[in-house]
Amino acid sequence: MSLAEILVLALALAADAFTVGAALGLRFHSARQTFRLAFHFGLFQSLLSLVGAAVGTVLLAEIRQADHWVAFGLLGLLGLRMICAGTSRKPRAVETRDLTRGWSLVGFSLAVSVDALAAGISLPALGAPILPSAIIIGAVTGLATLAAIRMAVPIGNRLGAKIEAVAGFVLIVLAFKILIEHLAPA
């Protein structure tokens, strides 16, 4: 897996954090709140991708003959889930307490990082460097969250869900690229 592919994966995985960051940034955008969200979203994204990679490394010995199918399936399903979430029209509830602190912060950080766990499982199968990939995924997520919060007031919720759907599409394209590369004659 090339650096460009890792960056594309990181951008796609950061879509949830971007969306949640934009939504929270409408109400919680002080410097401290922005830092907490960006730092924790990036940290959790890195850690969960490492956990996923550890699981993937253990499983890789068992599935070496079908690793490209596993990566295709995981990234494809993840992309479909993101498209479904991005095109959902469910209204969002208004919250008055500071959601950038305590268990709310942990809950949001875990929620936006579940995708990184699933994607991390495929990293060993793709031959990606695990630690650098996790660091890139976390850094991109932190920067995407920071950007989302800073842009939240001017753009509002107009693009949030659409960005998640586009990111899902990118993951599906990446899944097909991986499959084609492994199935194409050498």
C-alpha positions in Angstrom: 0.0 0.0 0.0 1.5 3.3 -1.1 1.6 6.5 0.9 -1.0 8.0 -1.4 -3.3 5.1 -0.8 -2.8 5.4 3.0 -3.6 9.2 2.8 -6.8 8.4 0.8 -7.8 5.8 3.4 -7.0 8.3 6.2 -9.1 11.0 4.5 -12.0 8.6 4.0 -11.8 7.5 7.6 -11.7 11.1 8.8 -15.1 11.8 7.3 -17.0 10.7 10.4 -14.8 12.9 12.6 -15.2 15.8 10.1 -19.0 15.4 10.2 -19.2 15.2 14.0 -16.6 18.0 14.3 -18.7 20.2 12.1 -21.9 19.4 13.9 -20.3 20.0 17.4 -18.3 23.0 16.1 -21.6 24.9 15.6 -22.0 25.1 19.4 -18.6 24.2 20.8 -15.8 26.1 19.1 -13.6 27.7 21.7 -9.9 27.0 21.4 -10.0 24.5 24.3 -13.0 22.7 22.9 -11.5 22.6 19.4 -8.3 21.1 20.8 -10.1 18.5 22.9 -12.1 17.3 19.9 -9.3 17.3 17.3 -6.8 15.6 19.7 -9.1 12.9 21.0 -10.6 12.1 17.6 -7.1 11.7 16.1 -5.9 9.7 19.1 -8.8 7.3 19.1 -8.6 6.9 15.3 -4.9 6.0 15.6 -5.3 3.6 18.5 -8.3 1.8 17.1 -6.5 1.4 13.7 -3.6 -0.2 15.7 -6.0 -2.5 17.5 -7.5 -3.5 14.2 -4.1 -4.1 12.6 -3.1 -6.3 15.6 -6.3 -8.3 15.0 -5.6 -8.4 11.3 -2.0 -9.6 11.8 -3.2 -12.5 13.9 -5.9 -13.3 11.3 -3.5 -12.8 8.3 -1.7 -16.1 8.8 -5.0 -17.8 8.6 -6.4 -15.9 5.5 -3.3 -15.2 3.4 -4.9 -16.8 0.3 -7.9 -14.6 0.5 -6.5 -11.4 2.1 -7.5 -9.3 -0.9 -11.1 -10.5 -0.6 -11.1 -9.7 3.1 -9.7 -6.2 2.4 -12.2 -5.7 -0.4 -15.1 -6.9 1.8 -14.1 -4.8 4.9 -13.5 -1.6 2.9 -16.5 -2.1 0.7 -18.9 -2.7 3.6 -17.4 0.2 5.5 -17.9 2.4 2.4 -21.5 1.3 2.0 -22.2 2.0 5.7 -20.7 5.5 5.3 -22.8 6.1 2.2 -25.9 5.0 4.1 -25.1 7.2 7.1 -24.2 10.1 4.8 -27.5 10.0 3.0 -29.7 9.5 6.0 -32.1 12.3 6.7 -32.6 11.7 10.5 -32.9 15.0 12.4 -30.2 15.7 15.0 -31.1 16.6 18.6 -30.0 19.9 20.2 -27.7 19.5 23.2 -27.1 22.2 25.9 -24.2 20.7 27.9 -20.6 20.7 26.8 -20.1 17.6 24.8 -16.4 18.1 24.4 -15.7 16.9 28.0 -15.8 13.6 29.9 -17.8 10.6 28.8 -19.4 12.5 25.9 -16.0 13.1 24.4 -15.0 9.5 24.9 -18.2 8.3 23.3 -17.9 10.6 20.3 -14.2 9.6 19.9 -15.1 5.9 19.9 -18.0 6.4 17.6 -16.0 8.2 14.9 -13.2 5.6 15.2 -15.1 2.4 14.8 -14.4 2.6 11.1 -10.6 2.8 11.8 -10.8 -0.4 13.7 -12.4 -2.2 10.7 -10.0 -0.6 8.3 -7.0 -1.4 10.6 -7.8 -5.1 10.2 -7.1 -4.8 6.5 -3.7 -3.0 6.9 -1.6 -6.1 7.4 -3.3 -7.8 4.4 -2.4 -4.8 2.2 1.2 -4.8 3.3 0.9 -1.3 4.8 3.4 -0.1 7.4 1.2 -0.4 10.5 2.6 2.3 12.9 3.2 5.0 10.2 -0.3 4.2 8.8 -1.9 4.6 12.3 0.0 7.9 12.8 -1.1 9.2 9.4 -4.7 8.2 10.1 -4.7 9.9 13.4 -3.0 13.1 12.2 -5.3 13.4 9.2 -8.4 12.9 11.5 -7.1 15.5 14.0 -6.5 18.0 11.2 -9.9 17.2 9.6 -11.7 17.7 12.9 -9.9 21.0 13.4 -10.8 22.2 9.9 -14.4 21.1 10.4 -14.8 23.0 13.6 -13.2 26.1 12.1 -15.5 25.9 9.1 -18.6 24.8 11.0 -20.2 28.2 11.5 -19.7 29.5 7.9 -20.9 26.3 6.2 -23.2 24.9 8.9 -24.6 21.4 8.3 -24.9 21.9 4.6 -22.1 19.6 3.5 -21.5 17.3 6.6 -23.5 14.2 5.6 -22.6 14.6 1.9 -18.9 14.4 2.8 -19.4 11.2 4.6 -21.2 9.7 1.6 -18.4 10.8 -0.7 -15.9 9.3 1.6 -17.8 6.0 1.6 -17.7 6.1 -2.2 -13.9 6.6 -2.1 -13.5 3.6 0.2 -15.5 1.4 -2.2 -13.3 2.6 -5.1 -10.2 1.8 -3.0 -11.7 -1.7 -2.3 -12.2 -2.4 -6.0 -8.7 -1.1 -6.8 -7.2 -3.6 -4.2 -9.3 -6.4 -5.6 -8.3 -5.7 -9.3 -4.6 -5.4 -8.4 -4.6 -8.8 -6.7 -6.7 -10.6 -9.3 -5.0 -9.1 -12.4 -2.5 -11.4 -14.1 1.1 -10.5 -13.3 
